[in-house]
Amino acid sequence: MKFLLYQIDAFTDKIFSGNPACVVPLKDWLPDEILMKIAQENAVAETAFIIDKGDKVHLRWFTPEVEMDLCGHATLAASHVLKEILKHPGKNILFETLSGDLEVVVNDGLYTLDFPSRNPSVLALPQLLKDSINILPTTVMKARDFVLVYPSEDDVRNIEINRLNFDQLELGTGGVIFTAPGNDCDFVSRFFTPRATVFEDPVTGSAHCSLIPYWGNRLGKKEMHARQISQRGGTLICKDEGKRVLISGHATTYSIGEFWIR
C-alpha cells in the first residue's frame, strides 16, 4: 500500500530552519505499532497522521518513542499540508485530537493555533535535574513540562546538560523548558526531552502553552513575540487569552514523497 509523505519546516518561512515535522494523510487508521514504526523511520521530532473527515480532521502525533497528547509544530505542519497542498476548504481547520478539538486559523500564510493554557506552578528544583545542568535557574515551575527561568538570553544559550543524569528523569510526555527575557524579543526558550531521539527540540509549540501565561503575567502583556534559540531556531507570535493561548507561525514545504507498506 502506497502513502504520501510531506516534510514541513514549521515556525519558519525558510527551509533548513524551524522544526521539521512529517505529515502522513490516511484514509483509515493503521495499527498503532505501524504508526510508531513510520515515526521511527521518519526520525524527526514528530510525525502527524491525519484523516480528513470533512467537518473535522482527526489528528494524532507520534515521536519515535511515544504518542503525544499535544504538539504545536506538527499541528502547524499538518495545517500547512491541508491548506497549501491538499486545498482543504474554508479559512479555519478544526482538528480532533487527544487534547480535544483544536482550531487553526489561516490568514495569508500565517497559521494561528488555539491551544489550552497550561499555567505552571512554582516548585523546588529536583536534585536529579539540578545535577544535570551547568547553570541553576532563578525560578522553577512545572505544568506538563518543567519551566526553568533564567535572568538572561545568554544563560539559556549557554546551558549544558549532563545526559547521564538528565536521561534518568521520568517526565512522561513532558520535557524541560529553559527560558529567559529576549534581547530583541519578549522571551526566548530551549526545550529538551529525556531519552528522546531528538534530544533538543528545535521549536516547541506546546511548550508555549506554559510560557505564554508565565511571561504574559510577568511582562504585563497579552501579545508577545518569542524565539526558540535552538541551532535551527524559530519564531512564534503569542497571545494570552486566559484559559487558551494563541500561537502563530509560518511554515514551508521541504519535501514531498511516497512510501510503501507491503
N, C-alpha and C positions, 0 to 999 in steps of 0.2 A: 504494500500500500504506500502511495506517494503522498508526502506532506510538504507544504510550503513553509519556509523559514525566513523570517525577517530579522536582521540585526540592526538595532536602532541605538544611536547615541542620544541619551536623554539629559535634560538640563544644560543644553548647549545648542548653538546654532552652527557648529562646525565639527567635522569628524575628527577622530583621534582625541577628543576631549569629552567631558561629561561622563555619564555612566552607561556603559553598553548593556543592553538587555536584548534577549531573543524573544520573538513573538511567534507563536505557532497557532494558527487558526485550525479548529477542529469542527467536524460535524457532530460527533458523539464523543463522550469521554472514553479515553483509553484507560486500562488498569493503572492504578497509582504507581505501581512499580515500573511501568513503562514510561510514565511521565517523569519519574525520577531519573531513569536512565537517560532520557533525552536531555534533561537538565544537566546531568553529569557530562554527557558528550559535548554539550554546548560550552561548558566550562566558563560561563560568565556568572556574575553575581546572582542574577535572577533570569529565569525563563517564564514568560507569561503565556498561559494557554487560554484561548478564548473560544467561546461558542456564541455566535450571534443568534439570539432568539427573537429579534425584531424589536420588541419594546425594551428589552434589556439584553445586555451582553454578559454571559456568565464568564467570570474571570478567576483564574487560580494562579498562584505564584509559587514557583519551586526554585530553591537554591540547589546546588549539587548535593546538599546534605538533608534538607528538610523542606516540607511545605510551609510557607509563611502565612501569617494571619493578615499581614498588611505590607504593601510595598509601593513606594511612590514612583520611583523611576521606571519600573516595569509597567505601571499603570499609565504613565505618560507615554511610554513606548507603544503600548497597545492602542492607545487613543490615536497616536500618530499613524499607525498602520491602518486603523479603521477609517480615519478621515482622509488621509492623503493617498492611500494606495487602494483600499477596498471601497472607498467612496460611500461610507456609511451616511445615510441621510440625516438631515436635521443639524442643528447647531450644537446640541448637547449630546453626550453619551452617558447612559445610565448603566453602571456595572453592578452585577450581583456577585457578592464576594463573601468570604468568611467574616469580614468586618461589617457586614450589612451592605445596603445599597450605597454606592459611591458615585457621585455625579462629576463629570468632567465637562467644562465649558470650553469651547474652542473659538477663539477670536483672532483672526488674521495671523494664524500660526502660533499663537500663544495658548498653551494648554493650562487651565486652572483646575486643580484637583481640590475637591471639597472633602476633607478628611476629618476624622474625630480628633478633638483636642485631648492630649494626654499630659495634663499638668503634673510635673514631677514634684515629689515631696523630699524635704531635706532628711538626710540620714548620715550615719557615720561611714567613713571610708573603710570597707572591708580590708582586713590585713593582707589577704592574698592579692587584692587589687593594688594596695599600697606598695607591696613588694614587686609589683610588675612594671612600675613606671618610674622614670627618672626625675620628673618634676611633680611635686604634690600640688593639688588644686586648692583654691581658697574656699570653694563650696562643693559639696557632694549632694546629689539628688538622684531620685530614681522614679521612673514610671515603668514602661516596659524595659527601657534601656537605662543604664547608669548615665548621668549627666555630670561631668566634671568641669567646673568653671575655673578659668584662669584670668589673670589680670591683663594679658596682652596677647596679640596675634602671634608674636614671636614664640611665646611659650607653647602654643598649640603646634606651630610649625616644628618646634624642636623636641616634641615628645618622642621618646624612645621606649620601646616595650620589650620586656623580658618574656618571650613567648613560653618559656618553660613554666613560669608561674601563671601567666595570663591564660594559657590554654587549659588550666585546671578550673577556671571559673565555670560555674553552671548557671547559664543565663537563659536557657530555653531558646526562644526565637529572638532574644534580645542581644544587644551589644553594648559597647561603651562609647559615649559621645564625649569628645574633648571640645570645649568651646570657649570663646573669648570675644571681647569687642573687636570689631574690624578696623583696620587702618583706613580703608576707603569704602566701607560698607557698614551696616549696623552690627553684624556679628559674623563670625567665622566658626567653622567646625571641622572636625575629622571624626571618622567612625570606624571602629574595629570590632570584629566578631571572633570570639574564641573558637579555635579549631576549624575555622572556615577555609574552604579552598581559596576564596578571595579574602585575604586577611583584612586589608583596608578597603572598605567600600568607597569608590570614587565620589559618588554623590548620593546621599541617603534621604529620600523624600520623607519617609516615615519618621526619621529622627526629628524632623521639624514639627511633628505633632507635639513634641515636648519642648523644643527650642523656641517655637513661636510664643506660647503662653509665658514662658520664663522671661524671654527678652522683651516681649511686649510690656509685661508688668514692670520690669526693671528700667526700661527706657521710657516708659510712659507713651508708647506708640502703638497704634493699631496696624500700621502698614510699615513694612521693613524690607530691606534688601539684604540678602545673605549670600555668603560664598562658602563652598566646601573646598578647603585648600589642600586637597589630595594632589598627587602628581598630575592627574588628568584635569582636575578642577571642574567646578560647575557653579552656575548662578541660579538663585531662587528668589522669586518675588513672593513675599509672605504677608498674610493678613490674619489678624486675630479676631475671630468672631464669637468669642466666648466658648461655647461647647463645641464649636467647629473651627477649623483653621483652613485657610485657602492658600494653596501652594502652587505657584505658577512658574512655568518654564517653557523653553523651546525644545525641539528635537529634530534630528536629521537622520536620514537613512544611510547606513553604511553598506549593507549588502542585502541581496535577495537571493535565496537559493532553494534547493529541494533536498529532501532526504527520503529514504525508503525504509520501511519496516517489513520484513518478509517473514 
